[in-house]
Amino acid sequence: MSTSDLNDPREGSVASTDYVQSLARGLSVITAFGADHPRQTLSDIARATGLTRATARRFLLTLVELGYVRTDGSQFWLTPRVLELGYSYLSALSLPDVARPHLEMLAEKVHESTSVSVLDGDDVVYIARVPVRRIMTVSITLGTRFPAHATSMGRALLAGLSPSELEKYLTRAELTPMTSRTLTTVDDLRTEIEKVRRDGYAIVDQELEEGLRSLAAPIRDESGAVVASMNISTHAGRYPDDTVHDVLVPSLISTAEAISHDLVRTRTN
C-alpha cells in the first residue's frame, strides 16, 4: 500500500469529507501483520504501509499504549486484544481452527465444556470454546476475559512464562478475590504455579466462581513454548477427586498434546 492509497479514498467509496485518513493509516498498520510476518520492525511497517518511519512509529506506539501491539524495543507484534475489534482477526488465526475438532471430541467424550485461551496482559482471552452445559452464571463467548490468577487456563499459561516474566506479573498483578477460595497472596500463587510446572496441568476449584471446577493444560508451539492453554470445566461436585485425576486429567493432557502436535504440523508444512 502506498502513501497515495491512504491519502485519498478510491472512486465509489466514501466522500472525501467523510474519509478519516488517520483511521485508515492506523488500520493499515494493524493489517500489515500477518501469518507470514507476525513480528516486524518499524522499517518493515513503514515499508509495508507506505508511511514515513515517523508516522508509522506514532501509530505503533499508540497501538502499544492501547494494548493492541507489543514491542521489545526493536520488533512489534499484535496482541490477542485485537480480537476486540471483531472476529476477522480470530478467523485468520490457525490455532482456533486446529483446536476446535479436538475440543469437540473431548467434550463429547467427557460430556463437559472445553475451551482454549491465550494470555493477554494479566487476563486470559477465550479464542475457542465448545460448550456442553451451562455451569457459570456469566456467559462465555469468544473474546471473554478473566483474570489469569483465578483460572486454570491462566495458571497453565503463567507456568509457561520465564522466571523473570512471572516475577514481573506477580509484582504488578491485582490478585482480586473472585470467591472466598481465590488465592490472593503472591506467595500462595507462586507456589501453585510452581506446582503446575511440575505436574504439567492446573486444577482450580471454585476460585473463579462458586460451584465451578476447571482443569487446564498448556498448548505448545514448535519451540516448546506455551502459546495457549485448554481446559475442561465442570461442576465442582460432579466428580470425586480420584475420577478427576484418573479420567479427566489424562484426557485433558492427551488432547492438549494432540492440539500442539497439529499446530506444529500446520506451521511447519
N, C-alpha and C positions, 0 to 999 in steps of 0.2 A: 504493500500500500504506500503510495507516495503522499507527500505533503499536500499536493493539489487535490488528491482524493478527499482529504479531510477538510479542506477549506470551503468547498462548495458542494452542496447536495446535487446528486445527479438528476437529470431531466426526468420528470414524472414522479419525483419524491416530494418531500415536504417543501413548502415555500422557504426561501432563504431567510425570511424574517422569523420563521419558526424553528430553524435549524440551530441546535446548540452545539457549537463546534467543540467546546471543552468536553462535553459528554461523549461526543464521537471519538475524540482523541483518547479519553480515559478508557473507553470500551476497546479501542484498538490495542491498547497496552495489555489489557486482560486477554484478549483473543490472540495475542502474539505467542502466548504459551500454548503448548500442546503436547501430545504424547511423544512426538519426536524431539521436542525442545522444552522439557519440563523445567529446566533451570537455565537462566540466561543472564548475561552481563548487561550493564547499562548500554554498552555499544551494540550488543545484539538487539536489544529492544528498539533502540533508536533506528537501527538499520531496517528492522522488520516493519516498523510503523511509518518510517519516513519522517519522524520527528527529529528535532535537534536533540543533542545529548542533554542540554539544559532543560528542555521541555519534558523529555522522557523522564529525567531524574525527578522533576517535580511531581509528575503523575505517579511514578513508582513509590516515592516516599509518602505521598498522600494515601496510596493503597496500603502501604505498610502501616501507617498510622491508624487506618480504619480496620486493619486486621485481615485484609483480603490477600496480602502478599507478605512474605517473609524474606529476610536477607541476612547473609552472613558478612556483609560488607563488600563483597565482590560479585556475588550472584544473587539472583532473585528467583522466587518460585511462588506459585499460588498456594493458598491455604484452603482447607475444606469450607471455610466461611463463604467462599464463592457460591456454595450451594444455596445460600440465602437469596441470591439473585435470581434463582429459578432452577428448573430441572434440566436445562440444556447442558450445564456442566456435568451434572450427575450422569446423564445419559451417555456422555462421552467417556466416562471412566470405565476401565475394563474390570476393576475389582468387583463392583456390584453384579455385573453380568456373569463373572466367573463364579461368584459365591452363591448366587441365588439357587441354582439347581441343587447344590449341596445342602443349603438351608432347608429347601423343600423336602428333600429326602430325610434329613434329620428330624424335621418337625413331624413328618408322617410316622417316623419310627418311634419317637418318644412321646408324641402327642402333646408337645409343648411348643411355645413360640420360640423362634430363633431370630437372631439379628447379627448384623455386622456394624461396627462403628470405627471411626478414626479419632485421633486426638487432635483437638484444635484449641491451643492455649491450655486452659485449665478444665476444659469440658470435653466430653465425648459427643460426637455428632453421628447420628444414625444415617447410614448410607444404603442399607439393605435390611429388609425385615420380612419374615413370614409369620404372621400372627395365627394362632390356633384358637385360643380363648382369651377373653379379656380378663386380666388379673390385676391391672393397675387402674387407679382412678383417673390418671392422666392419659390422654390419648397419645400414642406414639406414631409419628409419621416420619417419612424421610426428611432429614434436616433437624429433627428434635434433638435438643441438647440437654445433657445432665452433667452435674459436677463430677469430675473424674474420681474424686476421692471416695465417693459413696456408691460407686457402681463396680460390678465385677469386670466389665469391659475396660473401664477406666484403670483399674488396678493392673490388669494384664498389660495395658499399654504403658502405664507408668513403670512397670517392671522391665520393660524393654528399653527404657531410657538409659543413657550412660550415667555413671555415678554423679558427674558434675551437673548434668541436666536434671537429674532427680533432685539434687540438693537445691538447685535454683527453684524448682517447682515447690518443694517443701518450704522454702523460705518465703515465697510470695503468696502461696495458695491460701484462700479463706476456707477453712475446714468447717463449713456451716453444718450444724446438725440437721439432718433431714427427718430423723426419727430419734427416739431415745437410745437406739442402738448404734447410731453412727459414730465411727471413730473420729474424734475431733482434736486429738493431740498429734503433734508431729512425730513423737517417738513411737506411738502406737501404730500410726500409719506406715512409718518407715519399717517397723518390724513386720507388719503384714505384707508389705511389698517385697521384702526380702524373702518371706515365705513363699510368695507367688513365684519368685525367680527360681527357688529351689524345686518347687512342686511342678511348675510348668502350667499351672492353672490357678484361677481365683474363684473363691466362693464368697458371696456376700449375702448375709442372712438378715433381711428386714432392716437394712441400713438406709436404703433409698426410700422405701415405703413399707409400712406395716403389712405383714402378710405376704411379702414378695421375697422370694429367694432366687438368686441367679448365680450361674457359674459361667466362667469365660476362659478362653484360651487364645493365645496370640496367633496371628497370621503373619508369616514372614516372606520377605522377598528373596531374590536370588543370592543376596549377600548374607542372608540370615537375619537381617534387621527386622524388627517388628514394625509393620506398616499399618496394621489394623488388628482388631480383635473380634471374636464372635462369641455369642452367648446362648444359653438356654435359660429361659425364665419360667418359673413355676411357682405355685402356691407353696408357702413355707411348710404347711402341714401335709402336703400331698405325698412326700416320700420320706421314709426313715433315712437316717444318715448313711447306713450301710448301702442302701439302694442308690443313693446319690453318688457315692464313691465307687460302687461296683458296677453300676449300669450307666448312669448319666455321664460321669467323668470320662470313661473310655470312649463313649460315643462322641462326646464333645471334642476330645483331643484328636481322634481319628479324622473327624470332619475338618477341623482346623488345619490338619496336616494335608488333607486332600485339597483344600482350597489353596493352600500355599503352593503345593505341587503344580496345580493347574495355572496359578498365577505366574509362576516362574516360567512354565512352558509357554504361556501366552506371550510373555515379554521377550522370550529368547528366540521364538520362532520367526 
